[in-house]
Amino acid sequence: MIATEKTIEEKGWDVGRIREDFPVLGQTVNGKPLVYLDNAASAQVPRIVIERGAKYLREEHSNIHRGVHYLSQRATSAYEGAREKVKRFINAREARECVFVRGVTEGVNLVMHGYGRKLVGEGDEIVVSEMEHHSNLVPWQMLCEEKGARLRVLPMNDAGELILDEFDALLNERTKLVCVGHVSNSLGTINPVKEIVARAHKQGVPVLVDGAQGAPHLKVDVQDLDCDFYAISGHKMFAPTGSGVLYGKAELLEKMNPFLGGGSMIRTVTFERSTYAAIPDKFEAGTPAIASAIGLGAAIDYLNSIDREAAHAHERELLRYATEKLSGIEGVRIIGTAREKASVLGFVIDEVHPHDVGTILDQEGIAIRAGHHCAQPVMQHFGVPATARASFAFYNTKEEVERLAAAVEKVIEVFA
């Protein structure tokens, strides 16, 4: 049974009721109840999504778009139905502006190859922020190296906030694209992307937003943001791995070259030349991850069935409580103290490597992430090799935060 809006209204955020929707949360790890705090890496999957994927494999499994038979028609309808759900979820103008990809990494690479390689030349510039995930940094480095272009960096302060006073000075007639994360995966910072987009557009510069951490925790309205591209990873928002979306304004997608060539993305093929299908098909070569895309649609159904404002309020309270608890432990330092944060808490413990922190917490049944979080420039900024990262979802509880704090105290005792 899925949580309903009526349940939310009558009981507030009934986290116990919500947890029943996620089968994985009921297990034990090392003899202790699982505390899953690695949601920024991959959120867990609700029963409705698991069952929808199983239904496709059990009753509808077939290739899409190409068949006139019954199963192909059913699979195509479910696949394209998921695209329509994405369109409404992010408030795109048209479903054709939503391209299915495997996640943000593939979405950014699609823009790099289709837009960047076509429109960026020698001496041109691309602006990224200092807190970007590698998926929104490395492709642009590759492009700059290939084209002789220049990568420019919008810096952040020691709270983990972008220094917008320096943004306008980075923009000029050579700037071809601005690439920025909606929410930092390592710091939790919520960036003012609407303002960034507006400033860039004054200079005629398009903006790509990495929404991997934004879509699970914030209401995303791409028309309100007015961003030119917005990339989503399904596995961050309670959907299967291998699912994701690149939103792009239709006029930009139509100008772009295809990323991959092959079946489904063509209109005509001869030995002399090929012509390409209309968007989004132009960017979806070959047989896609059909079950994953349908699962993403089911995850959106789930998110639409709950009170997302109450869910986000619950996450903010968990972040506040966890920050208070860990800040009160001697030897613990929080990395990322921006005023506007989503539910990511990075920290280090004096004289203890984060990998050791993660190992001891695992012995207590607590799953966190330890490492550089695919954001090595962030670690360099703060002078640390890595951090321990606890990241919260709306199914986590204050009791789990207390277990996290107690386990961190145990780490300190072990290394005392």
C-alpha positions, 0 to 999 in steps of 0.5 A: 500500500502506498502512502496517500495524501489523506494519510499525510494530512491526518497524521503528519509525516508518518515515517513508520508508514512510509518505511513499509513501502521500502522492503530493503529497510526491514533487514539487519546488517551485522545483527543490527537493524539497517540504517541506510544513510547513503541516499545521495549515492542511490536511494532505495526503491519502493515496492510499487517500483519493484512490482511495476518492473516485474510486471513489465518483465512478466507480462509486457517484455518486448522491444518498443517502437518497432513492433506492430504486435500486442506486446510491443504496443504495450511496452511502447505505451508504458515507455512513452507513458513514463516520458509523459510522467517525467514531462509533468514532474519537471514541468517541461513544455513538451514530452519530446524535450525529455530524452531518456538516458542512463543518468546524469553522467550520460546526459552531460556527455550527450550535451558535450558531444551533441552541443559542445563538439558542434558549437564550441571552438578554439578559444571559447570558454565553458564555466563550471563551479568549484563544487561540481561532481566529476560527471559535470566536470570531466566531460568539459575538460575533455572537450576543452582539450579537444577543441583548445577551449578554456575551462573557467571555474566559479569559486566557492567560500569555506561554507561551501557556497558559490561566490556569485559576485565573481560570476558575471566577471567570468562571462564574456563573448567567448562563453559558450555554456555554464554548467552547475549542480542544483545541489552539491552531492558532497556538501549538500549546498542548494545553489541559486540556479534560477539566479545563475540562469538569469545572469547567464542568459543576460549574456546569451549563454545557455546553462546546463543544470546537474539535477542528480541531487535536486530532483529527489529533494526539491520541486523542479520546474524547468520552465520556472528555472528557465535552464536550457538543460537539466539532467536527472539520475533515476536511481537518486529518486527511488527508481532503478539504476540505468534510468535518467532523463536529459531535459533540453529546450527543443530548439537546442536539442534540434540543433544538436548532433546525435550522440550515438548512431544506430537503430531507432535514431534514424529517418533514412539510411543509404550508403551515401548518407543518413538522416536523423529522426526527430527529437527525442528519438534522435538521441535514443539509439538502439534498444533502451533500458525499457524496464528502468524507464518504466520504473522511473515512471513508477517512481514518479507515481510514488512521489506524486502519491505522497506530500512532497512538501512534508517529505522535504520538511522531514528531511530538513529536520533530520539534517538539522538534528544530525548537524546538531548531534555531530557538531556536539561531538568533540573531534568532529568537523562538518564539511559544508555549512551553507545556509541553504542545504539539502539532506547531505551531511559531510564530516571528518573526524580528527586523526581518523580516515573516513574509510575507517569511519565507514567500516566501523559504522558498517559494523553497527549496521549503518550505511554511509559513504566514505571517500571523495564522492566524485568531487575531488576539487571539493576535497582539495578546497577543504584540505581533506583527502575524503569525507564521511557522508551521511545522506538522508531520505524521507524514510529515515528517522531521528532514531537512526540519526541518534544511532549514527551519532552513537556510532561516531562516538564509538569510532572516536573511542576506538581511535582514542 
